[in-house]
Amino acid sequence: MKKQITDELIEEILNKTKFNEQDSHDEDHIKKVVLDHYDSEITDDWNVSCDFFIYEETTADGYSVYVATYDQRSISVSEHVHYYDNNLGDELRQAICEGIKIYIDDVQQYYVQDVIRDLYVILSKKKEEEIIDQLIDEGYEESK
């Protein structure tokens, strides 16, 4: 009879990785894991060496808009300026996955934490799939 892959076994192995239960509640750990995986960096220090920029601007008549661009010297209103910040998460996710240095004027914004948390969950699920594949290669059998 083959050894069975159980949720407990998967969790036991997962807890020996950077995707362990204890660290999965630590926002700093999660951010480090995600950014390291994608070889990306987020900073709130304005620096022209950054590859992507997300920041808030004020229009001439006092409204806030959000800019997300690869080149802060060449802004296209129709492509890079957002009236609401709810699309900035998609822009950030793409930039992180590209493995680039990203400037964000306010790294505490909800969308930053949401994107990092979502990417961590995706990476955690991939790690779990790798563990299952490894166990199968070692002769384990999936539970039915």
C-alpha positions in Angstrom: 0.0 0.0 0.0 1.3 3.4 -1.0 1.8 6.3 1.4 -1.0 8.8 1.1 -0.7 12.6 0.6 -2.7 14.3 3.3 -3.4 17.9 4.0 -1.4 17.5 7.2 1.6 16.2 5.4 1.5 19.0 2.9 1.2 21.6 5.7 4.0 20.0 7.6 6.3 20.3 4.6 5.0 23.8 3.7 5.8 24.9 7.3 9.5 24.2 6.6 9.5 26.7 3.8 9.1 30.5 3.5 5.3 29.8 3.1 4.9 28.6 6.6 1.7 29.3 8.7 3.5 31.5 11.3 5.1 33.8 8.8 2.1 34.1 6.5 0.7 36.6 8.9 3.7 38.9 8.9 3.3 41.6 6.2 7.0 42.3 6.1 7.8 38.6 5.5 5.2 38.4 2.8 6.5 41.5 1.0 10.0 40.1 1.1 9.0 36.7 -0.2 7.0 38.2 -3.1 9.6 40.8 -4.1 12.5 38.4 -3.8 10.6 35.8 -6.0 10.0 38.3 -8.8 13.4 40.1 -8.2 11.5 43.3 -7.8 11.9 46.3 -5.5 9.4 48.8 -4.1 10.6 52.1 -2.7 9.0 55.4 -1.6 12.2 57.3 -2.2 11.9 59.2 -5.5 14.8 58.1 -7.7 15.1 58.4 -11.5 16.8 54.9 -11.4 13.3 53.4 -10.8 11.7 51.6 -13.7 8.1 52.3 -12.8 6.4 55.1 -10.9 3.1 55.3 -9.1 2.2 58.6 -7.5 -0.6 61.0 -6.8 -0.7 64.4 -8.5 -3.1 67.3 -8.2 -4.7 68.8 -11.3 -4.8 72.6 -11.9 -8.2 72.8 -10.4 -7.4 70.8 -7.3 -8.4 67.3 -8.0 -6.3 64.3 -7.2 -5.3 61.9 -10.0 -2.9 59.0 -9.9 0.0 58.5 -12.4 1.3 55.0 -13.2 4.1 55.1 -15.8 7.4 53.7 -16.9 8.6 57.2 -17.9 7.7 60.0 -15.6 9.0 62.5 -18.2 6.5 61.4 -20.8 3.0 61.1 -19.4 0.1 60.3 -21.6 -3.2 61.3 -19.9 -5.2 58.6 -21.6 -2.7 55.8 -20.7 -1.0 56.8 -17.5 -3.4 59.0 -15.5 -6.1 57.4 -13.3 -8.9 59.3 -11.8 -9.4 56.6 -9.1 -6.8 54.5 -7.4 -8.7 51.2 -7.9 -6.8 50.4 -11.1 -3.3 51.0 -9.6 -3.2 47.4 -8.2 -3.3 46.0 -11.7 -0.5 48.3 -12.7 1.5 47.4 -9.6 1.0 43.6 -10.1 2.3 43.8 -13.6 5.3 45.8 -12.6 6.2 43.4 -9.7 5.9 40.4 -12.0 8.3 42.1 -14.5 11.0 42.2 -11.8 11.7 45.9 -11.8 12.3 48.7 -9.3 9.1 50.5 -8.5 8.6 53.9 -6.9 5.3 54.3 -5.0 4.7 57.6 -3.2 2.6 55.9 -0.5 3.6 52.3 0.1 1.0 52.0 2.8 -1.9 52.3 0.4 -4.4 49.4 0.5 -3.8 48.3 -3.1 -0.1 47.8 -2.4 -0.8 45.4 0.5 -3.6 43.7 -1.5 -1.4 43.0 -4.5 1.4 41.7 -2.4 -0.9 39.5 -0.4 -2.6 38.1 -3.6 0.8 37.4 -5.2 1.9 35.6 -2.0 -1.2 33.4 -2.0 -0.5 32.5 -5.7 3.1 31.7 -4.9 2.0 29.7 -1.8 -0.4 27.6 -4.0 2.3 27.0 -6.5 4.6 25.8 -3.7 1.9 23.5 -2.5 1.6 22.0 -6.0 5.3 21.5 -6.2 5.2 19.7 -2.8 2.5 17.4 -4.1 4.4 16.7 -7.3 7.5 15.9 -5.3 5.6 13.6 -3.0 4.1 11.7 -6.0 7.7 11.4 -7.4 8.7 9.9 -4.1 6.0 7.3 -4.3 3.1 8.9 -2.5 -0.4 8.6 -3.7 -3.1 11.4 -3.7 -6.0 10.8 -1.4 -9.3 10.1 -3.1 
